[in-house]
Amino acid sequence: MLVDVAIDRALERVADRAQDVQHAYTPGAVPHFDDVAKQPGTSLAFDPLAAAPPPDAYFVTTDERGRDAYTRDGTCRLAEGTLVGPDGRALRGYAADGAPLDALRVDPIDNELGRVQRPRIEADGTLCYDRVAIDPRTGASSDQRVVVGRLALARFPAATRLASINASLIAPPAGVEPHIGRPGDAVFGLLSPGRRATSGIDVDRSLDRLREAYLALDAMHAAYRANDRATSTTMDLLK
């Protein structure tokens, strides 16, 4: 029974190590194991709704059960007027000073009439777009900059062990609350618009650790088979 439990744990370790390898190129990915972590950088996204957070900062979102979750993947888009991440869940922020933390949504009338032009995220986390306005007296048109709100950022106390929910979502341990603020405030640096955070997983080290996990599993299987043969031989001798 103890051998079976040990093999099950070894199989789980192989699966966890394989997960790090699979996510090594996922934007904003957080490693399952600290020994394959690297300092994430940024890459060009060529998308005005993409932004990379400053180091050690996370965008605020939710998991599939609606619980608070955090991500470094700022590959955003508008879905029915709401700013969402690549998983389709809203990235949260503040519609105005003093407003509660919530999803950022464009004006519903502008969205319905197709007047949301050139939506973008700026360095201070502002989500805005251009709306064409027509002067009723002259018929002249002009672009109005419409501010939807500002994205929120989260930071956790140093040495906090963050748990991976999936490739890019993380959650803190129970009882650990993040500091929530805005890009460019006294705590957080500015965003990098038009870029996305790269993975925080070192692919070479993760492949090495996966290989070691497989070797450990093979060694355990070999020991199990040797023990089984020895037991069988002993039983034969006792017959």
Rosetta blueprint (number, residue, H / E / L):
1 M L
2 L H
3 V H
4 D H
5 V H
6 A H
7 I H
8 D H
9 R H
10 A H
11 L H
12 E H
13 R H
14 V H
15 A H
16 D H
17 R H
18 A H
19 Q H
20 D H
21 V H
22 Q H
23 H L
24 A L
25 Y L
26 T L
27 P L
28 G L
29 A L
30 V L
31 P L
32 H L
33 F L
34 D H
35 D H
36 V H
37 A E
38 K L
39 Q L
40 P L
41 G L
42 T E
43 S E
44 L E
45 A L
46 F L
47 D L
48 P L
49 L L
50 A E
51 A E
52 A E
53 P L
54 P L
55 P L
56 D L
57 A L
58 Y E
59 F E
60 V E
61 T E
62 T E
63 D L
64 E L
65 R L
66 G L
67 R L
68 D E
69 A E
70 Y E
71 T E
72 R L
73 D L
74 G L
75 T E
76 C L
77 R E
78 L E
79 A E
80 E L
81 G L
82 T E
83 L E
84 V E
85 G L
86 P L
87 D L
88 G L
89 R L
90 A E
91 L L
92 R E
93 G E
94 Y E
95 A L
96 A L
97 D L
98 G L
99 A L
100 P L
101 L L
102 D E
103 A E
104 L L
105 R E
106 V L
107 D L
108 P H
109 I H
110 D H
111 N H
112 E H
113 L L
114 G L
115 R L
116 V L
117 Q E
118 R E
119 P E
120 R E
121 I E
122 E L
123 A L
124 D L
125 G L
126 T E
127 L E
128 C E
129 Y E
130 D E
131 R E
132 V E
133 A E
134 I E
135 D L
136 P L
137 R L
138 T L
139 G L
140 A L
141 S E
142 S E
143 D E
144 Q E
145 R E
146 V E
147 V E
148 V E
149 G E
150 R E
151 L E
152 A L
153 L E
154 A E
155 R E
156 F L
157 P L
158 A L
159 A L
160 T L
161 R L
162 L L
163 A E
164 S E
165 I L
166 N L
167 A L
168 S L
169 L E
170 I E
171 A E
172 P L
173 P L
174 A L
175 G L
176 V L
177 E L
178 P L
179 H E
180 I E
181 G E
182 R L
183 P L
184 G L
185 D L
186 A L
187 V L
188 F L
189 G L
190 L L
191 L L
192 S E
193 P E
194 G L
195 R E
196 R E
197 A E
198 T L
199 S L
200 G L
201 I E
202 D L
203 V H
204 D H
205 R H
206 S H
207 L H
208 D H
209 R H
210 L H
211 R H
212 E H
213 A H
214 Y H
215 L H
216 A H
217 L H
218 D H
219 A H
220 M H
221 H H
222 A H
223 A H
224 Y H
225 R H
226 A H
227 N H
228 D H
229 R H
230 A H
231 T H
232 S H
233 T H
234 T H
235 M H
236 D H
237 L H
238 L H
239 K L
